[in-house]
Amino acid sequence: MQLNVNGKQHEVDVEETMPLLWVLRDELAITGPKFGCGIAMCGACTVHINGMPARSCSIPVGQVSGQVTTIEGLGTPYAMHVVQAAWVEHQVAQCGYCQPGQIMSAAALLQVNPNPDDEAIDRALSANLCRCGTYPRIRAAVKTAAAKIRESNL
Amino acid sequence: MKSILCVLLLCCSVIFAAQAQETNEAALKTWDKIYHVFSHPRCANCHVPDDNLPRWSGPSYAKTSVHGMNITGGQSRIGVETIMCSTCHAQSNADEPHGPPGAPIWMLAPVDMLWWQQSSSQICQQIKDPNRNGGRTLDEVAHHILEDELVHWGWAPGIGREPAPYSAEETADFVTLWAKAGAPCPQ
């Protein structure tokens, strides 16, 4: 089976029913997406499929068609995505486990809404759980990233 | 001779009236079965009002509530404004207990097709009204039940969820039967 992840084409020999997260982590050693609940309720495994957020723990790899982007493909330490940069600026992460999923969900939100208010942020990110309770910093970082996106669009 | 004809006509009228009443009662019983399906949580949980909040209700849930995790379908009814339904709902049911159900498309029904906490009479009037049923005749409603993959999910909702009663085929047959009998609605 062919799978395009972060712009790179991979050949994987797996069952079509295997969750995408398993393929990413165990077959391709792409470990940014995390296992949390395994039932799409915590968001730690969030990736993008063709730019749309998806819980990779619950999507069989056979249902994936198109580009998969993980936190590793969103940006790098030397060329960060605007959301990643905002996360650093606000020092959002505490333990950090959920943060790849938080960032992927935030980046997806800002693609459809570059000026989200508190309610929109809460609606979009409430399904990404953070046991450390970094939610206030997440909200602030999303607003900072949104402002930078709007500035760059001027 | 005239009086014999009058008596015959009167008898026929009484018989026809009795038959019509019987047909009407049978049709209403058929409608009850349709309502049983439409008002079932597998259907009604997503036929919600313009608050755009999917519901969690029925025997699979300890209590009735709106969808957890602050989820809204938004005006788009597919969540595009905040988080798409398809973020978690894949094209098939998850195998894990409490995992997300899935179908090739996952969305709230249009606002006009409100079934959540609606009476039998209200849903009956709605499903007959092309302005509120997606512009369909009742034959087309029956066809929709037979063909739509998300509708079919109601009878194959995955582990831990009670399916809707009857089957897609039976429900489509009920609609056809009810329509042929004049599609009466309860008061």
Interface residues (C-beta under 8 A of the other chain):
Chain A: T17 G38 I39 A40 M41 T46 M52 P53 A54 R55 S58 I59 P60 Q63 S105 A108 L109 V112 N113 A120 D122 R123 A124 L125 S126 A127
Chain B: G68 M69 N70 I71 T72 V80 E81 T82 I83 M84 S86 T87 C88 A90 Q91 S92 A94 D95 E96 P97 H98 G99 P100
